[in-house]
């Protein structure tokens, strides 16, 4: 069981570190918030780092099948997610209680986005830990200099400025940009482990 507070959500973009951004309670993030502008800005930052690291920027994505239907409601909350339907045989009203979030229901996107933010936050924590170990083991002088400059910047901004990846997410769509094939494979493995834990 994972307990997370959703009052403040992390910024998901490499170019903006892990700055927290206040979101209105009950308001799902619009696609523009983590959309093309952020992805392009992240790509510019990652392309610059890729030149220093001598590696390509790799992009990949993941789309979760039947995302809303995988988010189950606690039995005590089932009355909050109901549908009034017209019975085909009698023509009378039929009350349907959902056990999971349904497509087309007003709150489904909001609740799904909250799960998405939790997944991305957990992913970034794990990737950052793996990256810190890789950075500490780095021996190339130009890369060591880049790491030192980015760590100094991180101490000034209070954000992780050493990220060589970015994640933009909206509901069930996750888009990744990563410097280097080996790092991309490592992030894919961490993502697979994390999503497997959530079943």
Phi, psi and omega in degrees: 000131182246123178254119180230145174267136182248014179296322177235132183246145181286148169290137189263007192251139183300321184290346182244016177059219180245029179306138177273144180234130182283128177245148176294136179295133178084000181252115176291148176294133176288155180301329180295332181297326179236038189258218190298316182300312180295318180297320179292319178296315177301318181297321178298316179296316182291324178296321178297313179296325181297326177295319179292320182278346180066034182227156179280162170268123182254135177241140175207165181219169176217139178235123183275122180289135177051047186305308183298321183290348178268356180260103185271148180267145173291140182308328180289347182254002186298331179293345180276348184228077184236162179231134172263119188237154176266121181295131184292328184271317183265338183080354180276170180289144177230129182262120182252124175261123180275144174263344178223169179295142181249156176291143176084354177276142190304317185272351186302313181298319180298310180295321179296320178296324178296320175294319178301313179297321178296316179299315181294320178299314179296319178300313183297323177298315181291317180294317179300321178294317178294320180293321179300318178295319179293320179295320180295331180271355183293138181243342181295127184299319181291324177291319178299320178296318178299315180300316180298315179297316182290325177291323176296318177296320179300320180293330178282321185270339183078012180239163176278101181265005182266003184295132174251033178204162171219154177228124171244134184221145171215118182051254186255010180250122180242126180240128183244142168231130188220139174276115174096141182289316180299317178295320178299317179296320179297318180293321176300319179295316179296318178299316179298315179300315182295312181291331175293321177300325180276358178064000000 
